Amino acid sequence: MTYTESFNEALAAALDTAKLYRHEYVTPEHILSALLRQDPFCIALEECMCNSRELQRHLNEYLKKIESVPTEIEYSQELSFQMNEMINNAYLIIQNSGAEQMTIPHIVQAMLTLRESWAAEILKSIFKENLADFLSELVTQYECYEEMNEISEASQTEAWRNYVTCLNDNIAAHNPLIGREEELERTIQILCRRDKNNPLHIGEPGVGKTAIAYGLAALIENGKVPERLQGYKVYELDLGTMLAGTQFRGDFEKRIKSVMEGLCEEGKAIVYIDEIHNLVGAGRSSEGSMDASNMLKPYLERDDIRFMGSTTYEEYNKYLSRSKGIVRRFSQIEVPEPTIDETIKIIEGLIKRYEAHHNVKYAKGVIEYAVKASAKFINDRHLPDKAIDLIDEAGAYRELHPLTGKRGTNRVDKALIMDVLSRICKVDSMAMKEEDTATLETLYPRISSQIYGQDEAIREIVSAVQMSKAGLLDENKPLASLLFVGPTGVGKTEVAKVLSAELGISLLRFDMSEYTEKHTVAKLIGSPAGYIGYEDGGLLTDAIRKTPNCVLLLDEIEKAHPDIFNILLQVMDYAMLTDNKGRKSDFRHVILIMTSNAGAQHAHKASIGFDSKVSAGEAMLKQVKKSFKPEFINRLSGTIIFNDMDKKMATLILNKKLRELQDKLTAKGVTMHLTDAAKELLLNRGFTTEYGAREMDRVISSMLKPLLTKEILFGKLKKGGEATIDTNGTTLTI
């Protein structure tokens, strides 16, 4: 027995109505309520002078009186005794009439035969002696409705073409496939198999999986495939369009079926499904219903239609591998990332298209430079996609910002590629320049003019940066991993600040005194799944992902929990750190600086003994080697001892602090002069080997700044002027 579409819709609507009222039993009254939502039924009522809205109102009042199941109780719906009786009567009517389908008029006729049924009584009371006329009108209306549906379905037999795109017809609009001979040959070989002739391409995003599908379509069009595949068409299935607008249960399944049947009738079809993992769960409305992958299984076994899919490793493992029935019907082909040389050949084959599109010329050597630079600096994407994007964006920039001169001479050179790349991956352009080394050449004198008495430390830092620029360091390690050891206030943190400023890159500072507890490790790389903060990610990994080229300062590293040192081991060894979601942060362009005051309490022992020449920093270094594990110290590219503060260094620092103060006074129109005696007093009060340069700041803030503040706010320097600072022996005077 088959059923008309209107009967299936009425039955589904009746179930939904009973569920809405939380009725345990589905009754004929629920069916009557569902019929009042169908146009043919309402038209038949109106033709027989019956108000459908009035009938619906009476019906709603009746349904509200039926006892509902309390919300806290779980229940399952069942058909009532009268409902079963009505369906049995409908079967008897069909057998006697010789009809082939169960229709709505059969159900209504069976409803009228029920005894003690509210639905039957209300219909009889409305129509009385006109009941036969109503049934006749009902048959007429539903026959017209079903005929219109059949015409509509017939007109939509070709509608399946709206959900697919024929790649054979769009070859010219897509980049040609260059290389990939091995993967393409394996694809053709699988398509020619008798069983499991459905290839599945698995590879990272951007390696060219979709390009293989277009390459296959091009070979078919050019007749360069085996005889078995001659005349085939490659159709890309658009799952997004198929899912759009599927409001009711069965809509999506109907579209899938129409597409598959249409392709089978077409014959010689290869269905290409990009992001094929989306099939798993697509269109599923509940746990028991079928999804797209289950619906396609019968077609995967047919000989007149073949399937070809592509997905990434991550999504294959996450979604597709769980659907064993789908996986076993496909033959997997791995699509690896092309090498730098292969990528250069690919782009050389495409470059004419980009030159014509942007109306530019790419200079000699630009392609090779762009590929190598993108491979080195863009770490979260894959070749050839990231190199093609770089070439394309550079061409778009030159098209929008043409060079002055005659039209047609616009050239894309290495400098433009470098500028575009620096914006894409947030790496400072100086780090990528090949020719400009003047900035690096003067780096040492520029830093040493701002940091006093720490020439050895500065020299080692500059040397690491210059060696990296020269390409002599291991590319899979940070630019430098340095441990600064020395007493407080001698310039360890200041060196990191000045270095980042002179290189024109960001300074990321983490105070390790905040990471003394074991659980604080999760703050750096993110909390494990299931814990609070999992969605937030890690502070360190996110910061490096956003700013991959920086000076990373881990202040007072000895205060961190030992587990943090284990994290830093892989950073110093492989320049890579993985967060709680499996995303990798690249430290290859990071200058890692760690400062330590470990053993500061032992620093005074350096001067014990006759004619001792051991500095506080060297004394602290012995303690540092006891505090840190050998594998940690062994991975450092340098352990730099900062010199103790001496009077010469203190004098230079005092002059620097006074210059900084003068810069602030200049904005107020004030010029400051200090006598030698005043400078000597500040130096004597501010110079202590125990507290370093920070003591100098405190002395200037407590002795000099209050004098100037009073005069600027309330005294003779309100409108600017000159101030001479002198001393009366114990304090400063102005």
N, C-alpha and C positions, 0 to 999 in steps of 0.2 A: 504494500500500500504506500502510495506517495501522497504528499501533502502540498497544498498551494503555499506560496510565500506568505499570503495574508493570514493563513491558518497558523503557520509557524510564528509569525509576529504576534498574533493574538495570544497564543499560548505563553510566549516569553513575557508579554506585558502582564498577563494574569498572574504569573509567578512573582513578578516585581511588585504588583499591587498588594498581593498577600504579604510579601516581605515588608512592605512599607507600613502596613497596619499591624505587623507582627501577629498575623493569623497563622495558626498551626496547620489548618487545612485549606487547600485551594478548592473553591466551590464554583458552581455555575455563575454565581453573582460576580465573581472576579473576572470570569470570561466575558460577561455582559459589559462590565466596566471597560475591559480592553477593547471590545468591539465599538464602543462609543468614541474611541479615539481614531477609528478608521473612517476615511471619507466615504467609501461606498455604503457603509452601514448607515451613516448619518444622512446621506442623500436619500436612501430608501425610506428612512423615518419621515423626513421632510415631505417626500412625495406622497406619503400616506397621511399627511396632516398631523404628524406627531412632533412635538417640540423635544429635540434631543437634549437640550440643556436642562429642561424640566425633569426628564428621565434621569439624567446624570445626578441632579440634586437629590432626588428620592433615593437613588442607589447609594450615594455617599452617606446619607443619613442611616441607611440600613447597615452598611459596612462598619460604621462607627459603633453600632450597638453590639457587634460580634465581639466576644471576649478576646482580649489580646494577651500574648505571653509576656510576663514581666521582663524588663530589659536585662535584669541580672541573670536570667535563666537562658541557657543555650538550648536550641531546639532545631529540628530538621523538618522541612515542609513535606507534607503528604497530600495526596489527592483524597478528597472526601468521598463518601459512599455515593452521593448524588452525582459527583463529577465522573466517577467511574461508570455509573449507570448511563450518563449522558453520552459518553464516548462509545460504549457498547451499542447503544441505540443508533448512533451515527453509523457505526459499521454495518448494522443490519439494514439501514436505509440504503447505504451504498451497494450492498450485495443485491438488494431487491431492484435497484434502479440500473445496475450494470455500469455505474460510473467508475472511472479509473483513478480519480483523486478525491481526497477528502477536502471539502471546501467549507467556507463559512455558512452558506445556506444549509448544508447538511447538519452542522453543529446547532444552528438555531432551531431547525426542525426537530432535532433530537431533544433540545432543551424544552421545547413546548410539550413533549410527551411525559415530562417528569411530574410526579405527584408530590404535593407538599413542598414545592420549590417556589421561593419568593420570586426568582427571575422569571419563571414560567407564568406565575400568576399576574405579575405586573404587565408583561407583554400581552397576555390574554385580556386583561382589563382595559388596556389602551386601545387595542384593535377590534376586540369583540368579533362581530361577523365579518370584518374586513381583514382578518388574519391571513386568508389565502392570497389576497391582493398584495399584502406586505411581503409574503414569501416569494411571490412572483417577481415583485420589484427588486427584492434582494438578489435573486438569481441574475436578473438583467444587469444590475449595477456591478456585481462581482465578475460577471463574464466580461463586461467592458473593461474593468480594471485589470483583469489578468491578461486580456488581449493587448492592452496598452503596455503592460510590463514586458510581454514577449517581444513586441515591436521595439521597445526601448533596449532590451537585451540584444536583439538582432542588430540594432544600429550601433551597439557598443562592441561588436565582435572584434573590431580593429582598435578598440580603446587601449589594448595592451601596449601598443606602440608608444603611448604617452609615458610609460614607465621605464622605457629602455632607450638607450642611445646607441646607434650603430657606429662603431669605431671605424669601420671601413669607409664610411662617408665623411669622416672628420679627420682623416690622416693629415691633410695639408695644414690644418689649424694647429696641429700639435708638433712639438719638436721631434725630429727623427731619432730613432734609436741608433746610437753609435757604440760599438763594442757589444758586450754581453752575448757573444756568439755561443759560448758554452751553455749559458742558462736558456737561451732561445732554442738551441738544438735539443736540449733535454725537455723543454716544454712541448715541442713538436713531437718528440719521441713518445711522450706520455699520451698526447692526444691521439696518437695512432695505435695505442694499445687496445686490446679487446676488452679487458676489464680494468676498473679503476683508472679510466682514461680522463681523469679530472686533475690537472696540475694545481698545486697550491704554493704560491711564492711567499716565502717568509724572510723578512729582512728588516733592518732598522728603517725608521722614517727617512725619506729623502735619498735612498740609494738607487731608485729607478725601477721599482716594481711595476708601477703603472705604465712606464715607458715600454716595458717588455710586451704588455698587452697591445699597445699601439704598434710596436714593431712587428708583432705577429700579424696584425691586420694588414700592415703594409706589405709583408711578404705574400700573404694570400692574394691581395689585389694585384701584385706583380707576377703572380704565378710561380713563385719560388718556393713552393711547399710540395710535399709528396702528393701523389694523385688522390690519395684518400681524403686530403683536406682541401682539394681544389673546389672553389665555389662556396666555401664556408663564409659565414658572416659572424663577426664578433660583436655581441650586444652587451653593453654595460647596463647592469640592473641598478636603478636608482631607488634604494630602499627608503630614503627620506620622502620622496614624492609618493611612494606607495603607502606610507604610513599617514601622510597628511590627509586630514578630513575623514579618517575612519572612526566615526562616532559610535556605531553600533556593532555589537558582536557579529562577526561573520563578514564584515566589510573587507577587512584586510585579507582574510583567507580567500575571499571571492576574487580579489585583485591578483593575488599570487597565482591562483588557479587559472585565471584568464590569460595571464602573461605566459605561463608555462604551456598551456594548451595552444596559445597562438604561436609560440616558438616551435612547438612540435609540428604544427600544421605547416609552418614556414619551411621547416627542414633545414639541415646543414647549418645549425646554429651553435655557436659557442657563447655561453652566458658568462660574462666577466663580472665578478662581484668584488668591488674594492672594499676594504675594511670588512672582510667577510665575517669577522667575529661578531658583528652587529646582528647577524642572523639569529644567534642564540638569544632567545628571549624576546625577539621582535614580534609584536602583535599578540603576545601572551597577556591575557586579562586576569588569569588566576592560575593557581599552582597546577590545576589539573588540565588546563587548556593547552592546545598545541601552539608552538611558535613556528616561525618561518623555516627554521632548520629542519624541523620534523616534517613539514609539508613538502619540502624539496627532496626528501629521501627517495620517494618512488621515482622521481625524474632523474636522480643521479645514476640510477641503474639502467636507464634507457639508452639505446644505441643511436637514436636520431638527434640527440641533444647532448652537448658536453658542457662542463662547467670549469671555470678557471677563477681562482680567488687569490687575494693577497692580504697579508696581515703582518703585524710586527711580532717579534719574539715575546714581548711583554704581554700583549693582548691575546696572543695564541695560548700562552700558559694560563692566563687569567680566565679566559672565557671559552675558547674553542676546544682546548684539550679535554674539558669536562664532557663535551658531547662526543662520546666515543663513536657513535653511529655515523656522525658526519666525518670525523677525522679519518676513519678507516676507508671511506669512499674516495679520499683524495690522496694523490701522490705528492709528497712534499719536495720542494726545490728551494734550497737556501740561496739567497741573493746577498752576497757579501758586499761590504763597502768597497768601491773601486780604489785602487792605489792613486797616489799623486800623479804618476805618469799616465795612468789610464784616464784620470779626470782631465788632464791637460789635452789629451787627444779628443775627449768628448767635447770640450768647450771649443777647441779649434774647429771642430765640425759644425758647431752651432753659431760661431761668432758672426758670420755673414748675416744671419737673421737679426741679431741684435744691433748690428751696425745699420742695417736698413731700417729697422724699427725706430731707433733713436736718432738716425741721421748723424752718426758720429763715426770716428775711426779710433780703433784701439791701437795704441802704440806698440812697437815691438817689445816683447818681453813682459807685457802687462798680464797676459793670460797666465804664464808660469808664476809670476809674482803673486797674482791674486789667489791662485790655487794653493800655493805654499803658505801664504799668509793666513788664508781662511782655515787651512788645516792646523796651523799652529795656534791661532788665537780664538777661533770660534769652536768651543769645546762641547757644547750641548746639542750640536747638530752634526749631520754627516755629509760626506762628499757623495755625489757631485752637487747636491742641492744647494749647499751653503756657498760653494764657489760660483755657481750660476747666478744665485741671488746677488752676490757681491758685484759681479760683472754687470748684471742688469741694472742694479741701483746706481752704479757709477755712471752708466750710460744715460739713465734718466736724469741724474743730477746735471750732467754736461748739457743735455738737451734743454733743461730749464735755465741753466746759467751758461750760455754759450760764450766762447772766447771772443774777444774783440778782433775784428778783421773780416776777411772775406767769408761768405757763407760756404759751408762744406768743409771747412778746415778744423772743425771742432774735434779735438783729440782727447782721449781718455788716457792719462799717463799714470805712472806708479804713485805719484804724489796724491792724485785724486782717489785712487784705490785705497791708499793709506788713510786718508781723511774719512772716507766713507766707512772703512773698517773700524776706525777708532770710535765712531759714533755707534756702530752696531754692537760691538762687544765691550765698549767702555774701557778700552785699553788706551793709555796715553800714546799719542802719535810718536813721541820721542822713542818709545820702546820699539817701534816698528821701522823707524827710518834706517836706511842702509848707508846713506851718504853723509848725513849731518852728524858729525861727531864733535863739533865745537862745544856743544852743551856739556858733554861728558868730560871733555878735556879740561874744562875750567871748574869741574864739580868740586875737586878737593880744595882749591883756594877759596871758593865761595862758602863752603861749609866751615872751614877752619877760621874764616874771618868772623864767624858768629859763635863758635865754640872754642874756648881757650884751654890750653894745656892738655888736650886729649888727641894729639896729632896721630898717635899710633892707631887709636880706635877709628878715627875718621879715615885714615889711609886704608885700613882693612875693609871698611864698608865700601869706599869708592872703588877699591880693587875688585870686589865681588860684583858690583854693578857693571864695571867696564868689561870684566871677563865674560859676563853674561851677554853683553852687547856684541862682543867679539865672537860669540858662539863657542867658547871653550869650556863652558860648564855643562853638566849633565842636564839635558832638556827636561827630564822627568823628575827634577827636584826644584824646590823653591830657588829664587835668585840667590838668596843667602839665608842661612839659619844661624843667627848670632846670639850669644849670651853675653850680656853686659854685666860685669861684676865690679862693684866698687862701693865705697861708703856713700851715704846719703848726700845729696846736694852737689855732686860733682859734674852733673850734666848728662846722665844716662838717658833720661826721658827726653831731655832737650835735643839730643842728637837725633832721635827718631823724628821729632817735630820738624827740625831744620831740614833733614834729609827729604821728607815728604814734600816740604814746601819748595825746595830747590829742584826736585825732580818733576814737580807739577802734578803729583798724584795724591790720592787721599791717604789720610792717616786713620786707621781703625785701632782704637785703644780699648783693651779689656783689662779692667782692674781685677787681678786674680785673687784678691782678698775676698771677692764676692763668691768664689768657687771653692770654699774650704770644705764643704760637706760632700758626701758621696753622691747624693741625689742631684747636686747642682750640675753634674756632668750632662744631664739631660737638657739643661738650658742651652748648652753649646750645640748639640747635634739633634735635639728634639726628643720629646717623650716617646716611650714605646707605645704601640697600638693598644688602645683600651685605657690608657691613662689620661688624666686631665692635661691639656696642652698639646695633645698629639697633632691637632690641626694647625697649630701655630708654627711648627717647624723649629729649627735650631738657630740661635742668635749668630753663632760663628759661621755656620754653613750658609745661611741666608745672606749674611753680610758679604762673604766672599763671592757668592753667586752674583750679587748686585754690583760689587766693585772688585773685579778679579785682579786689577792691577793696583796695588796699594802697599803701604808700609803697615804691617800688622804688629802692633805693640802689645805684648803681654806683660803688663807691669807687675813687679814683685811676684815672679813666677813661683818662688819657693813656698808661697802661702797657699798654692792650689792643692786640691786633693790629689793623691798619687794616681788615681784613675785617669786624670786629665793628661798626665805625662804619657800614658799608653796611647791616648788619642794623638798626641803630638808626634809620637814615633813614626806613624804612617804618613803624617803631613811632611815631616823632614825627609823621609825616605822615598816616598812615591808622589809627593805633592798632590795628594788626593784625599778627600774626606767625604764619607757617605752619611747622609742624614737619616732620620727615622723612616723616611718614605722611599729610600733607595736612590735618591737623587744625588749626583756627585758634584762636589765643589772642587774647582781646579785651583791649586796654589802655585802653579808654575811661574806666575808673574808677580808673586808676593815676596817682599823682603820681610822675613820673620825676625823680629827683634824681641828678645826676652831680657828683662832686667831682674837683677837679684841683689838683695841685701843680706843673703844668708851669711851668717857668721859675723854680722856687724858687731856683736858683743865681744868677738875675739879680735877685732881689728886693733884695739889698743895694745895688744901683745906684740905688735910688729916692732914697737920701739923699745921693747925691754931688752936689756943686755948692752954691753959696751960696743959703741960704734955700729949699732944695728942699722942696716940699710934696706930692710924688708918693708915694703909699703903696706898700708892698710889693705889695699886691693889684693895684694899677693897673699896676705894672711887670710883674707876672706876666701880666696880661691881654693885654699886647702880645705876649708870648711865646705865649700860648694861641692867639691869632689866627693865629700862624705855624704852630703845631703841628697845628691842626684845619683840615679842608677848609672852604671857604666854604659849601658846601651843608649841612654839618653845623651850623655856627654859625647859619645862616639859618633853620633849622627849630626852634631853641630858642625857647621862649616868654620866656625871660629868662636873661641872664648876670649873676650876682650876685657882686659883689666884696665879700669879707669884710675888715673893717677890721683893721689891725695891732693887736697887743696893746699897750695903754698901762697906766699905773699904776692909773688909776681902774677899768679893766676887770679888772685883776689883783686889786685889792682885793675887788671883788664876787665874783670866782671863788673867792678864798681863803675868804671868808665862807660861800659855798655849800658848799665842800669840808669846812669845819669843821662845818657843820650836818649834813652827811651822816655825818661821823664821830661826831657827838654822838648821832645816831639809833641807831647801832650800840652806843654805850656805854650808852644808856638801857636797852637790853635786858639789860645786865649790872648795872644799878642804879648806874651811875657817872655823875656830873655833872662836866663839864669847864669850867673857866674859863681864859681866856688873858689875860694882861696886854697892855697896848698895846705894850710893848717886845717881848714874844714874837711878837705878830702882825707887828710891823715887821720882826723878824729873818726870819720865814718869808717875808714879802713880798719883802724884799731878795734873799734866796737864791732864791726861786721865780720872780721876774719877769724874763724875758728875751724880747725880741721875736723872737729866733731860734727858740725852742722852744715858745713859747706856753704854754697852760694845762697841757700835759703835764709841764712842768718843775715846776709846783706840786704835782702828784701825787707826783713823785719826792721832793721836799723833805719833804712831810708824811710819806711812808713811811719816809724815812731818819732824820729828826730827831725827829718827834713820836710816831709809833706805837710805836717800840721802848720809850720811857719808860713808856707806858701798859701795854704788853704785860707788862713785868716786874712792875709793881705788881699787875695783875689776876691774874696767874698765881701769883706768889710773895710779893707784898708786902701793903701795907695795904688794897688795893682788892679783895682776894679776895671779900669779902662786900658789895662796893659802897662807895659813899661819894662825897666830893667831892674833886676834884683841881684845883689851881691851877697853871698852867704859866707859868713866868717864864723869864728869860734872865740869864746871867752875862756877856753881851757877845758870846760866840762860839757858845755852845751853849744848848739849852733845859734847864731844870731843872724838877722836879716837887715 
